[in-house]
Amino acid sequence: MADPSTAGGPSGASRADAAYFDAASTEPPHPAARAALLEALDAAWADPARLYGRARATRLVLDRARARVAGVLGARPDEVSFTSSGTQAVHLAVLGGLQARRRVGRHLVVSAVEHSSVLHAAERHERDGGEVTVVGVDRAGRVDPAEFAAALRADTALACLQSANHEVGTVQPVAEAAEACRAARVPLFVDAAQSLGRADVPGGWSFLAGSAHKWGGPAGVGVLAVRKGVRWRSPLPDDEREGRRVPGFENVPAIAAAAAALEAYRADMAADAPRVSALVDRIRAEVPRRVPDVEVVGDPVRRLPHLVTFSCLYVEGEALLTELDRLGFAVSSGSSCTADTLRPSHVLEAMGVVTHGNVRVSLPRGVDAAHVDRFLTVLPGAVARLRETMRTAGR
């Protein structure tokens, strides 16, 4: 399999020189996923709910995949269900957690920097008559544990706090929030999509969600984990699949590939994370040194190993991404879920930092340090050219 960091687009530099720096959007497929998918396509295509031999064999593949994922999560296999996406897992966790505790109250607590899937579920809850408290963050994008705890009330049905931010990489104080939720007897939902496979799973959660394509598994597979003994009720019509949590026929080959990728990717990152983190530290230090009027955002220490975001004044973000693509670098800007709406990133707005001209660099497993060196070499010229173009156009 080709090195994932050399996958280039048609408008970029030659394939040998191109670099994929958008792993936070989706990680390149892991070889373990491909091997498991091809094997399961031949051996595990039958209906796992049936009783004949081929169906039982498919069920065994599904059960083994569930156990493998549960092992990484630190959960029981019967606490893990597979969904059609990370977004569906989030929606089921949030809306199902709220539905189960309607008698307690209709108050929901979320952080201001949650993924849009969490915030959209919160908006629906408000439209249905619920109440939402949004807890702010500091300029590094981190929630204050005391402020999060203070937002909990007697009628709080659910609290939500991501494990780490998807735009700036800041790791959230999940352990402290979980302790406050435990004391207040409020279940905690943790969106771990960006951190699963890259970092240890935080403890204390009641519900947890993940997305396979973030760790090199196939798209179209999400993970929903519901702790035993925690009240949860599906917001969807009843269905017998996945412990009555997720409706629809399971995509067993894709699920098997997702589980294989998660185990393999976690092992890869355990070995490679210090090297990747050192490359990110280099980007954090060198970009503001080489490019004037740049703000590097996110917590410099309590962060994911692979992700860094910086904002360039006097440059349009879309133009900078296009120029970097031409030079052979696949990077993103702001939230991938709102990149086509021309709206500022809600994460950067909540942090109170520059919301335009921002670039998110997220390094995949096995990234070549030479590609990072070349990125740091070409970035100053790209920014200077765009600034000169804007200055000339503004005359």
C-alpha positions in Angstrom: 0.0 0.0 0.0 1.3 3.5 -0.8 2.5 5.8 1.9 -0.7 7.8 2.9 1.2 11.0 3.1 2.0 10.8 -0.6 -1.6 10.8 -1.8 -2.0 13.8 -4.1 -4.9 15.5 -5.9 -5.1 16.2 -9.6 -4.6 19.9 -9.1 -1.6 19.5 -6.8 2.1 18.7 -7.3 3.3 15.4 -8.7 2.2 12.4 -6.7 5.7 11.8 -5.4 5.9 15.3 -4.0 2.3 15.7 -2.7 1.4 15.4 1.0 -1.9 14.6 2.7 -2.2 16.7 5.8 -6.0 16.4 6.5 -6.1 13.3 8.7 -8.5 15.0 11.1 -11.1 14.9 8.3 -10.4 11.3 7.4 -7.4 9.1 8.0 -6.0 7.3 4.9 -7.2 3.6 4.9 -5.2 1.3 7.1 -3.8 -1.8 5.4 -5.4 -3.9 8.2 -8.8 -2.5 7.2 -8.3 -3.6 3.5 -7.2 -7.1 4.5 -10.1 -7.6 6.9 -12.7 -6.1 4.5 -11.6 -8.4 1.6 -11.7 -11.5 3.9 -15.1 -10.6 5.3 -16.6 -9.8 1.9 -16.1 -13.5 1.1 -16.9 -15.0 4.5 -19.3 -12.7 6.3 -22.0 -11.5 4.0 -24.9 -13.5 5.3 -27.6 -12.2 7.7 -26.1 -12.5 11.2 -29.6 -12.8 12.8 -30.3 -16.1 11.1 -29.6 -19.6 12.4 -28.0 -21.5 9.5 -24.3 -22.1 9.3 -23.2 -19.3 7.0 -25.3 -16.8 9.1 -23.7 -18.1 12.3 -20.3 -17.7 10.8 -21.1 -14.1 9.9 -22.4 -13.5 13.5 -19.1 -14.8 14.8 -17.2 -12.2 12.7 -19.6 -9.5 14.0 -19.1 -10.6 17.6 -15.3 -10.7 17.3 -15.3 -7.2 15.8 -17.5 -6.0 18.7 -15.1 -7.5 21.2 -12.1 -6.0 19.5 -13.6 -2.5 19.6 -14.7 -2.9 23.2 -11.2 -3.9 24.2 -9.9 -0.6 22.8 -12.7 1.4 24.5 -12.3 -0.3 27.9 -15.9 -1.4 27.6 -17.9 -4.7 27.6 -18.8 -6.1 24.2 -22.5 -5.8 25.0 -22.1 -2.1 25.6 -20.9 -1.5 22.0 -23.2 -1.1 19.0 -22.3 -0.2 15.4 -24.0 2.6 13.5 -23.9 3.9 9.9 -21.7 6.8 10.8 -20.1 8.8 13.7 -22.8 11.4 13.3 -25.6 8.8 13.7 -23.8 7.5 16.8 -23.8 11.1 18.2 -27.4 11.7 17.5 -28.5 8.4 19.0 -26.4 9.0 22.1 -27.6 12.5 22.8 -31.2 12.1 21.8 -31.5 8.6 23.4 -29.9 9.8 26.6 -32.3 12.8 26.8 -35.3 10.6 25.9 -34.6 8.2 28.8 -34.4 10.9 31.4 -37.4 13.0 30.5 -38.8 12.5 34.0 -35.7 13.9 35.6 -35.7 17.0 33.4 -35.1 18.5 30.0 -31.9 20.4 30.6 -28.9 19.6 28.5 -25.3 20.9 29.0 -22.9 21.1 26.1 -19.5 22.8 25.5 -19.4 25.7 22.9 -16.8 23.8 20.8 -18.6 20.5 20.4 -18.8 18.9 16.9 -21.7 20.2 14.8 -23.5 16.9 15.2 -23.8 17.4 18.9 -24.9 21.0 18.5 -27.5 20.1 15.9 -28.9 17.5 18.3 -29.0 20.2 21.0 -30.8 22.6 18.6 -33.5 19.9 18.0 -33.8 19.4 21.7 -34.5 23.1 22.1 -37.0 23.1 19.3 -38.8 20.3 21.1 -39.1 22.4 24.3 -35.9 21.5 26.0 -33.3 23.8 27.6 -29.6 24.0 26.7 -26.7 25.5 28.6 -23.6 26.2 26.5 -20.4 26.2 28.5 -17.7 28.5 27.0 -14.0 27.9 26.6 -10.7 29.8 27.1 -8.5 31.1 24.2 -6.9 27.6 24.0 -10.3 26.0 23.4 -10.5 24.3 26.8 -13.5 24.1 29.1 -13.1 25.2 32.7 -14.0 22.1 34.8 -15.5 24.3 37.5 -17.7 26.1 35.0 -18.8 22.9 33.5 -19.7 21.5 36.9 -21.5 24.7 37.8 -23.8 24.3 34.8 -25.2 21.0 36.1 -28.6 21.2 37.8 -31.1 19.0 39.5 -33.1 18.8 36.2 -30.0 18.2 34.0 -30.8 15.1 31.9 -27.4 14.9 30.1 -24.1 16.6 29.7 -21.8 16.5 26.6 -18.1 17.1 26.4 -15.8 16.0 23.6 -12.6 14.1 24.3 -10.6 16.5 22.1 -11.4 19.3 19.7 -11.6 18.4 16.0 -10.4 21.8 14.8 -7.6 22.9 17.1 -6.7 19.6 18.8 -7.2 20.8 22.4 -7.8 17.9 24.9 -10.7 18.5 27.2 -10.8 17.8 30.9 -13.1 14.8 30.6 -12.0 13.1 33.9 -12.8 16.2 35.9 -16.1 16.7 34.1 -17.0 13.0 34.6 -16.3 13.4 38.3 -18.7 16.4 38.5 -21.3 14.5 36.6 -21.0 11.5 38.8 -21.5 13.7 41.9 -24.5 15.3 40.3 -25.9 11.9 39.0 -25.9 13.2 35.5 -24.8 10.9 32.6 -21.9 12.2 30.5 -21.7 11.8 26.7 -18.2 11.9 25.2 -17.7 12.4 21.5 -14.3 10.6 21.0 -14.3 10.6 17.2 -11.1 12.7 16.9 -9.1 10.9 19.6 -10.0 7.2 19.3 -6.9 5.4 18.2 -4.7 8.4 18.8 -4.9 8.7 22.6 -6.2 6.8 25.6 -9.9 6.7 26.0 -10.9 8.9 28.9 -12.8 7.2 31.7 -16.1 8.2 33.4 -18.3 8.3 30.4 -21.8 7.0 30.2 -22.2 7.2 26.4 -19.4 7.4 23.8 -19.3 7.8 20.0 -16.6 7.2 17.4 -16.2 7.1 13.6 -14.2 4.4 11.8 -12.8 6.6 9.0 -11.1 8.7 11.6 -8.7 5.8 12.4 -8.3 4.4 8.9 -11.3 2.2 8.8 -14.0 2.4 6.1 -16.5 5.3 6.0 -20.0 4.4 6.9 -19.2 2.7 10.3 -19.8 4.5 13.6 -19.5 3.2 17.2 -22.0 3.9 19.9 -21.2 2.7 23.4 -23.7 2.8 26.2 -22.5 1.8 29.7 -24.4 -1.0 31.4 -26.9 0.3 33.9 -27.2 3.8 32.2 -30.7 4.7 31.1 -31.0 5.1 27.4 -34.0 4.9 25.0 -33.8 4.9 21.3 -35.3 8.0 19.6 -36.0 5.9 16.6 -38.7 3.2 15.9 -38.0 -0.2 17.5 -35.7 -2.6 15.6 -34.2 -5.9 16.7 -30.7 -5.1 15.4 -27.7 -4.2 17.4 -29.2 -4.8 20.8 -32.3 -2.7 19.8 -30.1 0.4 19.7 -29.5 0.8 15.9 -32.0 -0.1 13.2 -31.0 -1.7 9.9 -28.9 -4.6 8.5 -25.4 -4.6 9.8 -22.6 -4.1 7.3 -20.5 -6.9 8.8 -17.5 -6.7 6.3 -17.1 -2.9 7.0 -17.5 -3.5 10.7 -14.8 -6.2 10.7 -12.5 -3.8 8.7 -13.2 -1.0 11.2 -12.3 -3.2 14.2 -9.1 -4.4 12.6 -8.1 -0.9 11.7 -8.8 0.4 15.2 -6.5 -2.2 16.9 -3.8 -1.8 14.3 -4.0 2.0 14.2 -3.8 2.2 18.0 -0.7 0.1 18.0 0.8 2.3 15.2 0.1 5.6 17.0 1.4 4.3 20.3 4.8 3.9 18.6 4.6 6.9 16.2 2.7 9.6 18.3 5.9 11.1 19.9 7.4 11.5 16.4 4.3 13.0 15.0 3.8 15.3 18.0 7.4 16.6 17.5 6.6 17.4 13.9 3.5 19.4 15.1 5.7 21.2 17.7 8.0 22.2 14.8 5.1 23.6 12.8 3.8 25.5 15.9 7.2 27.0 16.4 8.3 27.7 12.8 5.1 29.0 11.2 5.0 32.2 13.3 8.7 32.6 13.0 8.7 32.4 9.2 5.4 34.1 8.4 4.5 37.5 9.9 1.0 38.2 11.4 0.1 34.6 12.2 -1.7 33.3 15.3 -1.2 29.6 16.2 -4.3 28.5 18.2 -5.1 25.6 20.5 -3.5 24.4 23.7 0.3 23.9 23.0 0.6 21.1 25.5 -2.8 19.5 26.3 -3.5 18.5 22.7 -3.8 15.7 20.2 -0.4 14.6 18.8 -1.2 15.2 15.1 -3.1 18.4 14.8 -2.3 22.2 14.6 -4.3 25.1 13.4 -3.0 28.6 12.6 -4.6 31.8 11.3 -3.0 34.2 8.8 -4.1 37.8 8.8 -4.8 39.5 5.5 -5.3 36.2 3.6 -8.6 34.6 2.6 -8.6 31.0 3.9 -10.1 29.5 0.7 -7.4 31.2 -1.4 -4.7 29.9 0.8 -6.0 26.3 0.8 -6.2 26.5 -3.0 -2.7 27.7 -3.3 -1.4 25.1 -0.9 -3.2 22.4 -2.9 -1.5 23.7 -6.1 1.8 23.3 -4.3 0.9 19.7 -3.3 -0.5 20.0 0.2 -4.0 18.7 1.2 -5.0 20.8 4.2 -8.3 22.1 5.5 -9.7 25.3 7.0 -12.1 25.7 9.9 -14.8 23.1 10.4 -15.1 20.5 7.6 -18.8 20.4 8.3 -19.3 24.1 7.5 -16.5 24.7 5.0 -19.0 25.3 2.1 -21.2 27.7 4.0 -18.8 30.7 4.2 -19.6 30.9 7.9 -16.9 31.4 10.4 -15.9 28.4 12.5 -18.0 28.2 15.7 -15.0 26.7 17.5 -12.7 29.6 16.6 -15.4 32.1 17.4 -16.0 30.5 20.9 -12.2 30.7 21.5 -12.1 34.4 20.6 -9.3 34.0 18.1 -8.9 35.0 14.4 -11.6 33.2 12.4 -10.4 33.9 8.9 -7.3 32.8 6.9 -7.0 29.7 9.1 -5.3 26.4 8.1 -5.7 23.1 9.9 -2.8 20.7 9.5 -3.4 17.2 10.7 -0.7 14.6 10.0 -1.6 11.0 9.2 0.2 7.9 10.6 3.7 7.4 9.1 3.9 11.0 7.8 7.2 11.8 6.1 9.2 14.5 8.0 10.5 15.7 4.6 6.9 16.7 3.7 6.7 18.8 6.8 10.0 20.5 5.9 8.8 21.3 2.4 5.5 22.7 3.8 7.4 25.1 6.0 9.6 26.1 3.1 6.7 26.9 0.7 4.2 28.4 3.1 5.9 31.8 3.6 6.0 32.4 -0.2 2.3 31.3 -0.6 1.1 33.7 2.1 3.2 36.6 0.7 1.9 36.1 -2.8 -1.7 36.1 -1.6 -1.2 39.1 0.6 0.3 41.0 -2.3 -2.6 40.1 -4.5 -5.1 41.4 -1.9 -3.0 44.6 -1.4 -2.9 45.2 -5.1 -6.7 44.5 -5.5 -7.4 46.9 -2.7 -5.7 49.9 -4.3 
